[in-house]
Amino acid sequence: MADISRAFLSVSDKSGLKKLAEALAEEDVELIATGGTAVHLEQAGHKVTPVAEITGYPELLGGRVKSFHPAIFAGLLATEKKEDLAELEEQQIEPVDLVVCNLYPFKETVEDNPGDIDSAVEQIDIGGPSLIRAAAKNHQRVTVLTAPEQYDEFSERLGSGELNLQYRQRLAGEAFKLTAEYDGQIASYFAGLTKQKEETNAELNLFPEHISIKGDHRVELKYGENPHQQSSAYLTTNSGLVRNQGQSILLGELQASEELSYNNINDAAAALELVREFSGQPAAALIKHTNPCGLAVSDSPVVAFRRAHAGDPESAYGSIAALNKQVDAALSREITGGRKFIEVIVAPSFTTEAVESLTERWSEIKLLAVGEFSELPESRLEFRSLPGGFLLQETDDIKLSRDNFKPVTEAEPGESEIEDLLFAWKAVKHVKSNAIVLARDNALVGVGAGQMSRIDAVRLAGRKASGRQRGGVMASDAFFPFPDAVEEVVRLGIKAIIQPGGSIRDESVIKACNKSDIKMVFTGQRHFKH
């Protein structure tokens, strides 16, 4: 074991520090501390040696220089080799056996006020990372604590004499992880600062030359997409570059069952993103393999779910459901009624009665409470891994209103058709390309997803709708390359189409719509989803 007779303490977060100091005092460990840490310990009744007494210098530059001195760092970096110990003795420097240090709250500072560069710079810790790295490097002899969560285990091991090398190596790994993430947060912040081009005053490219992405391990999963694939879930944290605020499946609280699978998480995330499109009326979405198989909005959550499930009851068997309102007893009765099977339900919250009803119906159901829905931030980024790298892009969060789409046919859609067109446009954004959505009265009735040709997506959506689409609308995630899709629309009885436009054959598509009295609007926005 590594004996501890001398400890250096310098912490920003003082949680649990008094209790730790008590454990050290019981073992007669000498406490050396900097500024605020020393005051905190002295007020708790502990004998503390100020760092200035060790270095012979007062804290300089408003406390920015405290510990940088051979009396501290030589005491940390000296190994148990005879020549090291002889050199310490010659210079009258005593070894330091324990470092307790955490860092200035840089991440919290820039999250609260990312535009305040002066405050951000002030929260860049210099001495702390140096102390931590020195102690971690010399973990053969020195123990390093970098988080209050580590104090209890350390105190128990200190009292029982179990500060073994394996434990110190684990702490050293956590220490280097902390400093690496800290530097990554700082680098990402500076890379993501809004800058202006001198001539045009336009913002520079959002994507810097180098980025750091932090992921905190959340849960070990039973397996990945298939049983032969291992898997874990990680939660990314915000920085100046990664701005994924708001609801996250990985932050939700399970109300029933003990775990989510890889596919559960993936589908639940897709369901949550879809239902977040509807912030006003109650909405319900059903997802299968990340594609919507049901979606509806209504004045009532019960009616919304009923109509969403009716969109494709066959595909909805074993689906993931998301709702933007609390699941109460009445809604749970609707969900559990009839020949249904729902694997996961995502909602802001669940009443006790709802949990009891749903788990009685399906003992293995997963109920995930994600809290009241927040507004989507103005800019989010998403990553997609590739062999050997990853892609990074802005999330497709662009909004469309009736004020910024363009009617292109002789006949223009009426009020109810506009409402359905906007509903279908929100839905098609969440369908894998090539994507077609058929909707009527604020509900999906047919979806054509992931087809290699657009006309096949139209035909598939029509087969799924099975006649319920007549008098409804169609949304296409990209333009129609040929007027053949309009011929299929005529057969299906669709009255209005919303699509991006932009094909070299737009005029022939418009002409085909006019010939059949079909209304069509262009959005100028494409919604490919691969």
C-alpha positions as CSV (number, residue, x, y, z in Angstrom):
1,M,0.0,0.0,0.0
2,A,1.0,3.7,-0.3
3,D,1.3,5.4,3.1
4,I,-0.2,8.8,3.2
5,S,1.3,11.3,5.6
6,R,1.0,14.6,3.6
7,A,-1.9,15.8,1.5
8,F,-2.3,18.7,-0.8
9,L,-5.9,20.0,-1.2
10,S,-7.1,22.6,-3.8
11,V,-10.7,22.3,-4.8
12,S,-13.3,24.4,-6.6
13,D,-16.2,22.1,-5.6
14,K,-16.0,21.8,-1.8
15,S,-18.7,19.1,-1.5
16,G,-17.8,16.4,1.0
17,L,-14.4,18.1,1.8
18,K,-15.0,18.4,5.6
19,K,-15.9,14.7,5.9
20,L,-12.8,13.8,3.9
21,A,-10.6,16.0,6.1
22,E,-12.0,14.3,9.2
23,A,-10.9,10.9,7.7
24,L,-7.4,12.3,7.0
25,A,-7.2,13.9,10.5
26,E,-7.9,10.5,12.1
27,E,-4.8,9.1,10.3
28,D,-2.7,12.1,11.3
29,V,-2.2,13.3,7.7
30,E,-0.8,16.8,7.4
31,L,-3.1,19.0,5.3
32,I,-1.7,21.6,2.9
33,A,-4.2,23.8,1.1
34,T,-4.7,26.8,-1.1
35,G,-6.7,29.9,-0.5
36,G,-10.4,29.2,-0.3
37,T,-9.8,25.5,0.4
38,A,-7.6,26.4,3.4
39,V,-10.3,28.8,4.8
40,H,-13.0,26.2,4.3
41,L,-11.0,23.6,6.3
42,E,-9.9,26.0,9.0
43,Q,-13.5,27.1,9.6
44,A,-14.4,23.4,10.1
45,G,-11.7,23.2,12.8
46,H,-8.9,21.5,10.9
47,K,-5.3,22.4,11.2
48,V,-4.1,23.5,7.8
49,T,-0.7,24.6,6.4
50,P,-1.2,27.3,3.8
51,V,0.6,26.7,0.6
52,A,2.5,29.9,1.0
53,E,4.3,28.5,4.0
54,I,5.6,25.7,1.8
55,T,6.6,27.7,-1.2
56,G,7.8,30.9,0.6
57,Y,5.7,33.0,-1.8
58,P,2.2,34.5,-1.3
59,E,-0.5,33.6,-3.7
60,L,0.1,35.9,-6.7
61,L,-2.0,37.5,-9.5
62,G,-5.3,37.3,-7.6
63,G,-4.7,33.7,-6.8
64,R,-3.9,32.5,-10.3
65,V,-0.4,31.5,-9.1
66,K,-0.5,29.4,-6.0
67,S,1.1,26.0,-6.3
68,F,3.6,26.3,-9.1
69,H,6.8,25.7,-7.1
70,P,9.4,23.0,-6.8
71,A,8.5,22.5,-3.1
72,I,5.1,21.3,-4.3
73,F,5.8,19.6,-7.7
74,A,9.1,18.0,-6.7
75,G,7.2,16.6,-3.7
76,L,4.6,15.2,-6.0
77,L,6.9,13.9,-8.8
78,A,9.6,12.3,-6.7
79,T,9.5,8.5,-6.9
80,E,10.7,6.1,-4.2
81,K,14.1,5.8,-5.9
82,K,17.0,6.5,-3.6
83,E,18.4,9.3,-5.8
84,D,14.9,11.1,-5.8
85,L,14.6,10.9,-2.1
86,A,18.2,12.1,-1.5
87,E,17.5,15.1,-3.8
88,L,14.4,16.0,-1.8
89,E,16.3,15.8,1.4
90,E,19.1,17.9,0.0
91,Q,16.6,20.6,-1.0
92,Q,14.6,20.2,2.2
93,I,11.5,19.2,0.3
94,E,9.0,16.8,1.8
95,P,7.1,14.3,-0.4
96,V,3.4,14.8,-1.0
97,D,1.4,11.5,-0.9
98,L,-2.1,12.6,-1.8
99,V,-3.6,15.3,-4.1
100,V,-7.3,16.3,-3.7
101,C,-8.2,18.6,-6.6
102,N,-11.1,19.4,-8.9
103,L,-11.2,22.1,-11.5
104,Y,-12.8,25.5,-12.1
105,P,-16.4,25.2,-13.5
106,F,-15.5,26.1,-17.0
107,K,-18.3,24.0,-18.7
108,E,-21.0,25.4,-16.4
109,T,-19.8,29.0,-16.9
110,V,-20.0,28.8,-20.7
111,E,-23.3,27.0,-20.7
112,D,-24.8,29.8,-18.5
113,N,-23.4,32.6,-20.6
114,P,-21.5,31.4,-23.7
115,G,-21.0,34.9,-25.0
116,D,-19.1,36.1,-21.9
117,I,-15.6,35.4,-23.1
118,D,-13.9,37.1,-20.2
119,S,-15.7,34.9,-17.6
120,A,-14.9,31.8,-19.7
121,V,-11.2,32.7,-19.8
122,E,-11.2,33.3,-16.0
123,Q,-12.5,29.8,-15.5
124,I,-9.7,28.1,-17.3
125,D,-7.8,26.3,-14.6
126,I,-4.0,26.2,-14.9
127,G,-2.7,24.9,-11.6
128,G,-5.4,22.3,-11.0
129,P,-4.7,20.2,-14.2
130,S,-1.0,20.4,-13.5
131,L,-1.4,19.1,-9.9
132,I,-3.7,16.4,-11.1
133,R,-1.5,15.3,-13.9
134,A,1.7,15.3,-11.7
135,A,-0.1,13.2,-9.1
136,A,-1.5,10.8,-11.7
137,K,1.8,10.4,-13.4
138,N,3.4,9.3,-10.2
139,H,0.5,7.0,-9.1
140,Q,3.1,4.4,-8.1
141,R,3.4,6.5,-4.9
142,V,0.8,9.2,-5.0
143,T,-3.0,9.0,-4.7
144,V,-5.1,11.5,-6.6
145,L,-8.8,12.3,-5.9
146,T,-10.6,14.5,-8.5
147,A,-14.3,14.2,-7.5
148,P,-16.3,14.3,-4.3
149,E,-17.9,11.0,-5.4
150,Q,-14.5,9.3,-4.8
151,Y,-14.1,10.4,-1.1
152,D,-16.1,7.8,0.6
153,E,-14.4,4.8,-1.0
154,F,-11.0,6.5,-0.3
155,S,-11.8,7.1,3.3
156,E,-12.8,3.4,3.8
157,R,-9.6,2.2,2.1
158,L,-7.5,4.7,4.0
159,G,-8.9,3.3,7.3
160,S,-8.4,-0.3,6.3
161,G,-5.0,0.1,4.6
162,E,-6.2,-0.9,1.1
163,L,-4.7,2.0,-1.0
164,N,-3.2,-0.6,-3.3
165,L,-1.6,0.0,-6.7
166,Q,-4.6,-1.2,-8.7
167,Y,-6.8,1.4,-6.9
168,R,-4.3,4.2,-7.5
169,Q,-4.1,3.2,-11.2
170,R,-7.9,3.5,-11.4
171,L,-7.8,6.9,-9.8
172,A,-5.0,8.0,-12.2
173,G,-7.1,6.9,-15.2
174,E,-10.0,8.9,-14.0
175,A,-7.7,11.9,-13.4
176,F,-6.3,11.9,-16.9
177,K,-9.8,11.5,-18.3
178,L,-10.9,14.6,-16.3
179,T,-8.1,16.7,-17.6
180,A,-8.5,15.5,-21.2
181,E,-12.3,16.3,-21.1
182,Y,-11.6,19.6,-19.5
183,D,-9.2,20.6,-22.2
184,G,-11.6,19.3,-24.8
185,Q,-14.4,21.5,-23.4
186,I,-12.1,24.6,-23.6
187,A,-11.0,23.7,-27.1
188,S,-14.6,23.2,-28.3
189,Y,-15.7,26.4,-26.8
190,F,-13.0,28.5,-28.6
191,A,-13.6,26.6,-31.8
192,G,-17.3,27.3,-31.6
193,L,-17.1,31.0,-30.8
194,T,-19.1,33.1,-33.2
195,K,-16.7,35.0,-35.4
196,Q,-17.2,37.5,-38.2
197,K,-15.6,37.7,-41.6
198,E,-14.1,41.1,-42.1
199,E,-15.6,41.9,-45.4
200,T,-19.1,40.3,-45.4
201,N,-19.9,40.1,-41.6
202,A,-21.1,36.6,-42.3
203,E,-20.5,33.9,-39.8
204,L,-17.6,31.6,-40.4
205,N,-18.1,27.9,-41.0
206,L,-19.8,26.2,-38.0
207,F,-17.4,23.3,-38.2
208,P,-13.9,23.8,-36.9
209,E,-10.7,22.0,-38.0
210,H,-10.6,19.9,-34.9
211,I,-13.3,19.0,-32.4
212,S,-13.6,17.2,-29.1
213,I,-16.7,15.2,-28.2
214,K,-17.3,14.0,-24.7
215,G,-19.5,11.0,-23.9
216,D,-20.4,9.9,-20.4
217,H,-21.2,6.2,-20.0
218,R,-24.9,5.8,-19.1
219,V,-25.6,2.1,-19.3
220,E,-24.2,-1.3,-20.5
221,L,-26.8,-2.7,-22.9
222,K,-27.7,-6.4,-23.1
223,Y,-26.6,-6.4,-26.8
224,G,-26.7,-4.2,-29.9
225,E,-29.0,-4.4,-32.9
226,N,-28.4,-8.1,-32.8
227,P,-27.5,-10.6,-30.0
228,H,-24.0,-11.1,-31.3
229,Q,-23.1,-7.4,-31.0
230,Q,-22.0,-5.8,-27.7
231,S,-23.3,-2.4,-26.9
232,S,-23.4,0.5,-24.4
233,A,-25.1,3.9,-24.3
234,Y,-23.3,7.2,-23.8
235,L,-24.6,10.7,-23.1
236,T,-22.9,13.6,-24.9
237,T,-22.6,16.8,-22.9
238,N,-22.9,20.3,-24.2
239,S,-20.0,22.5,-25.1
240,G,-19.5,25.5,-27.4
241,L,-19.9,23.1,-30.4
242,V,-22.3,20.3,-29.2
243,R,-25.6,22.0,-28.4
244,N,-28.0,19.1,-27.9
245,Q,-30.1,20.7,-25.2
246,G,-33.6,19.5,-24.3
247,Q,-35.2,16.1,-23.9
248,S,-33.0,13.0,-24.2
249,I,-34.0,9.4,-24.1
250,L,-30.8,8.8,-22.1
251,L,-31.9,11.2,-19.4
252,G,-35.4,9.7,-19.1
253,E,-36.5,7.8,-15.9
254,L,-37.8,4.3,-16.3
255,Q,-41.1,3.9,-14.5
256,A,-41.3,0.2,-15.2
257,S,-38.9,-2.6,-16.3
258,E,-35.2,-2.4,-15.6
259,E,-33.5,-1.7,-18.9
260,L,-33.9,-0.5,-22.5
261,S,-32.3,-2.4,-25.4
262,Y,-30.2,-0.8,-28.1
263,N,-33.2,-0.9,-30.5
264,N,-35.5,0.4,-27.8
265,I,-33.3,3.4,-27.3
266,N,-32.9,4.1,-31.0
267,D,-36.6,3.8,-31.8
268,A,-37.6,5.8,-28.6
269,A,-35.3,8.6,-29.6
270,A,-36.9,8.7,-33.1
271,A,-40.4,8.7,-31.5
272,L,-39.5,11.5,-29.2
273,E,-38.0,13.7,-31.9
274,L,-41.2,13.2,-34.0
275,V,-43.7,14.0,-31.3
276,R,-41.6,17.1,-30.3
277,E,-42.7,18.6,-33.7
278,F,-46.1,19.2,-32.2
279,S,-45.9,21.6,-29.2
280,G,-49.6,22.8,-29.2
281,Q,-52.2,20.1,-29.4
282,P,-51.8,16.6,-27.8
283,A,-49.9,14.3,-30.2
284,A,-49.1,10.6,-30.4
285,A,-46.5,8.9,-32.5
286,L,-45.8,5.2,-33.1
287,I,-42.4,4.1,-34.4
288,K,-41.1,0.9,-35.9
289,H,-37.5,0.6,-36.9
290,T,-37.1,4.4,-36.5
291,N,-39.9,5.0,-39.1
292,P,-43.4,6.3,-38.2
293,C,-46.2,3.8,-38.5
294,G,-48.7,6.1,-36.8
295,L,-49.0,9.8,-36.0
296,A,-52.0,12.0,-35.0
297,V,-52.8,15.2,-33.2
298,S,-56.1,16.0,-31.6
299,D,-57.7,17.9,-28.8
300,S,-57.4,14.9,-26.6
301,P,-54.4,12.6,-25.9
302,V,-56.8,9.6,-25.9
303,V,-58.1,10.5,-29.4
304,A,-54.6,11.3,-30.7
305,F,-53.4,7.8,-29.6
306,R,-56.5,6.1,-31.0
307,R,-56.1,7.7,-34.4
308,A,-52.3,7.2,-34.5
309,H,-52.7,3.5,-33.8
310,A,-55.4,3.3,-36.5
311,G,-52.9,4.6,-39.0
312,D,-51.2,1.1,-39.4
313,P,-52.4,-1.3,-36.7
314,E,-50.5,-4.2,-38.2
315,S,-47.1,-2.4,-38.1
316,A,-47.9,-0.8,-34.8
317,Y,-47.7,-4.3,-33.1
318,G,-44.5,-4.2,-31.0
319,S,-43.9,-0.5,-31.7
320,I,-42.5,2.3,-29.6
321,A,-45.0,5.0,-28.6
322,A,-44.4,8.7,-27.8
323,L,-46.8,11.2,-26.4
324,N,-46.4,14.8,-25.6
325,K,-48.8,14.8,-22.7
326,Q,-48.9,12.9,-19.3
327,V,-50.2,9.3,-19.6
328,D,-53.1,9.1,-17.1
329,A,-55.6,6.4,-16.3
330,A,-57.9,7.3,-19.3
331,L,-55.0,7.3,-21.8
332,S,-53.6,4.0,-20.4
333,R,-57.0,2.3,-20.9
334,E,-57.0,3.4,-24.5
335,I,-53.4,2.1,-25.0
336,T,-54.1,-1.3,-23.4
337,G,-57.4,-1.9,-25.1
338,G,-57.8,-4.3,-28.0
339,R,-55.2,-6.4,-29.8
340,K,-52.2,-4.2,-29.2
341,F,-48.6,-4.7,-28.1
342,I,-46.5,-1.7,-27.2
343,E,-42.9,-2.3,-26.2
344,V,-41.9,1.2,-24.9
345,I,-43.9,4.4,-24.1
346,V,-42.2,7.7,-23.9
347,A,-44.1,10.6,-22.3
348,P,-43.5,13.6,-20.0
349,S,-44.8,11.6,-17.0
350,F,-47.1,8.8,-15.9
351,T,-49.7,8.7,-13.2
352,T,-49.5,5.8,-10.6
353,E,-52.8,4.4,-12.0
354,A,-51.4,4.5,-15.6
355,V,-48.2,2.6,-14.5
356,E,-50.3,0.0,-12.8
357,S,-52.6,-0.5,-15.7
358,L,-49.9,-0.7,-18.4
359,T,-47.6,-3.1,-16.4
360,E,-50.6,-5.3,-15.6
361,R,-51.3,-5.5,-19.4
362,W,-47.7,-6.0,-20.4
363,S,-45.4,-7.1,-17.6
364,E,-42.2,-6.2,-19.7
365,I,-43.3,-2.8,-21.0
366,K,-40.8,0.0,-20.6
367,L,-42.2,3.4,-19.5
368,L,-39.9,6.3,-19.9
369,A,-40.7,9.7,-18.3
370,V,-38.7,12.4,-20.0
371,G,-40.2,15.5,-18.3
372,E,-42.2,18.4,-19.7
373,F,-41.2,19.1,-23.3
374,S,-38.9,22.0,-23.9
375,E,-38.6,24.1,-27.0
376,L,-36.1,22.9,-29.5
377,P,-32.9,25.0,-29.5
378,E,-32.2,27.1,-32.5
379,S,-29.2,25.0,-33.5
380,R,-28.3,21.4,-32.8
381,L,-25.7,19.1,-34.2
382,E,-25.8,15.4,-34.8
383,F,-23.2,12.8,-35.4
384,R,-23.1,9.6,-37.5
385,S,-20.3,7.2,-37.2
386,L,-18.5,5.7,-40.2
387,P,-15.7,3.1,-40.3
388,G,-12.7,5.3,-39.4
389,G,-14.6,8.5,-38.7
390,F,-17.9,10.3,-38.4
391,L,-20.1,12.8,-40.1
392,L,-21.3,16.0,-38.3
393,Q,-24.3,18.1,-39.4
394,E,-26.9,20.5,-38.2
395,T,-30.0,18.7,-37.1
396,D,-32.9,19.1,-39.5
397,D,-34.9,21.4,-37.3
398,I,-36.0,23.9,-39.9
399,K,-39.7,25.0,-39.5
400,L,-42.3,25.6,-42.2
401,S,-45.4,27.7,-41.9
402,R,-48.2,28.6,-44.4
403,D,-46.4,31.9,-44.9
404,N,-43.4,30.4,-46.5
405,F,-44.6,27.7,-48.9
406,K,-45.6,28.5,-52.5
407,P,-48.7,27.3,-54.3
408,V,-47.7,26.4,-57.8
409,T,-50.9,25.0,-59.3
410,E,-53.9,26.8,-60.7
411,A,-56.1,25.6,-57.8
412,E,-54.8,26.5,-54.3
413,P,-55.4,24.4,-51.1
414,G,-58.1,25.5,-48.7
415,E,-57.7,26.0,-45.0
416,S,-58.2,22.3,-43.9
417,E,-55.9,21.1,-46.7
418,I,-53.2,23.5,-45.6
419,E,-53.5,22.2,-42.0
420,D,-53.1,18.6,-43.3
421,L,-50.2,19.6,-45.6
422,L,-48.3,21.2,-42.7
423,F,-49.0,18.1,-40.6
424,A,-47.8,15.7,-43.3
425,W,-44.7,17.9,-43.9
426,K,-43.6,17.6,-40.3
427,A,-44.2,13.8,-40.5
428,V,-42.3,13.2,-43.7
429,K,-39.2,14.8,-42.2
430,H,-38.9,11.8,-39.9
431,V,-39.4,9.1,-42.5
432,K,-36.4,7.3,-44.2
433,S,-35.8,8.4,-47.8
434,N,-37.2,8.0,-50.3
435,A,-40.2,9.1,-48.2
436,I,-43.9,9.5,-48.9
437,V,-46.6,10.3,-46.3
438,L,-50.3,10.2,-46.8
439,A,-52.4,12.1,-44.3
440,R,-56.0,13.1,-43.6
441,D,-57.5,15.1,-40.8
442,N,-54.2,15.4,-38.9
443,A,-53.4,11.7,-38.9
444,L,-51.1,9.5,-40.9
445,V,-52.9,7.0,-43.1
446,G,-50.1,5.7,-45.2
447,V,-46.3,5.7,-45.2
448,G,-43.8,4.7,-47.9
449,A,-40.3,4.6,-46.3
450,G,-36.8,3.8,-47.5
451,Q,-37.6,3.0,-51.1
452,M,-35.0,3.2,-53.9
453,S,-37.5,5.0,-56.2
454,R,-40.0,7.6,-55.3
455,I,-42.9,6.1,-57.3
456,D,-42.4,2.8,-55.3
457,A,-42.7,4.9,-52.1
458,V,-46.0,6.4,-53.4
459,R,-47.3,2.9,-54.2
460,L,-46.3,1.5,-50.8
461,A,-48.0,4.4,-49.0
462,G,-51.1,3.8,-51.0
463,R,-51.2,0.1,-50.2
464,K,-50.8,0.9,-46.5
465,A,-53.6,3.5,-46.6
466,S,-56.0,1.1,-48.2
467,G,-58.5,3.7,-49.3
468,R,-58.4,5.9,-46.2
469,Q,-56.3,8.4,-48.0
470,R,-59.1,9.5,-50.4
471,G,-59.6,13.3,-50.1
472,G,-56.4,13.6,-48.1
473,V,-52.9,15.0,-48.9
474,M,-49.5,13.7,-49.7
475,A,-46.0,14.9,-48.6
476,S,-42.8,14.0,-50.4
477,D,-39.4,14.5,-48.8
478,A,-37.8,15.5,-52.1
479,F,-39.0,16.5,-55.6
480,F,-40.8,14.2,-58.1
481,P,-38.4,13.5,-60.9
482,F,-41.2,12.5,-63.3
483,P,-45.0,13.1,-63.5
484,D,-45.7,9.4,-63.0
485,A,-46.2,10.0,-59.3
486,V,-49.0,12.4,-60.0
487,E,-50.7,9.7,-62.1
488,E,-50.5,7.4,-59.0
489,V,-51.8,10.3,-56.8
490,V,-54.9,10.6,-59.1
491,R,-55.6,6.9,-58.7
492,L,-55.3,7.2,-54.9
493,G,-57.8,10.1,-54.7
494,I,-55.3,12.6,-53.1
495,K,-56.4,16.2,-53.4
496,A,-53.2,18.1,-52.5
497,I,-49.4,17.6,-52.5
498,I,-46.6,19.3,-50.6
499,Q,-43.0,18.8,-51.9
500,P,-39.8,20.8,-52.2
501,G,-39.8,21.4,-55.9
502,G,-36.5,21.9,-57.7
503,S,-36.6,19.2,-60.4
504,I,-35.8,20.1,-64.0
505,R,-39.3,18.5,-64.8
506,D,-41.2,20.6,-62.3
507,E,-43.3,22.2,-65.0
508,S,-44.4,18.8,-66.3
509,V,-45.4,17.7,-62.8
510,I,-47.3,21.0,-62.3
511,K,-49.0,20.5,-65.6
512,A,-50.1,16.9,-64.6
513,C,-51.5,18.3,-61.4
514,N,-53.5,21.0,-63.1
515,K,-54.9,18.5,-65.6
516,S,-56.3,16.4,-62.7
517,D,-57.3,19.4,-60.5
518,I,-54.7,18.5,-57.8
519,K,-53.4,21.3,-55.7
520,M,-49.6,21.4,-55.1
521,V,-47.3,23.6,-53.0
522,F,-43.5,23.9,-53.1
523,T,-41.5,24.4,-49.9
524,G,-38.0,24.9,-51.3
525,Q,-36.8,22.6,-48.5
526,R,-35.7,19.0,-48.9
527,H,-35.9,16.5,-46.0
528,F,-33.8,13.5,-46.9
529,K,-33.2,11.2,-44.0
530,H,-30.8,8.3,-44.5
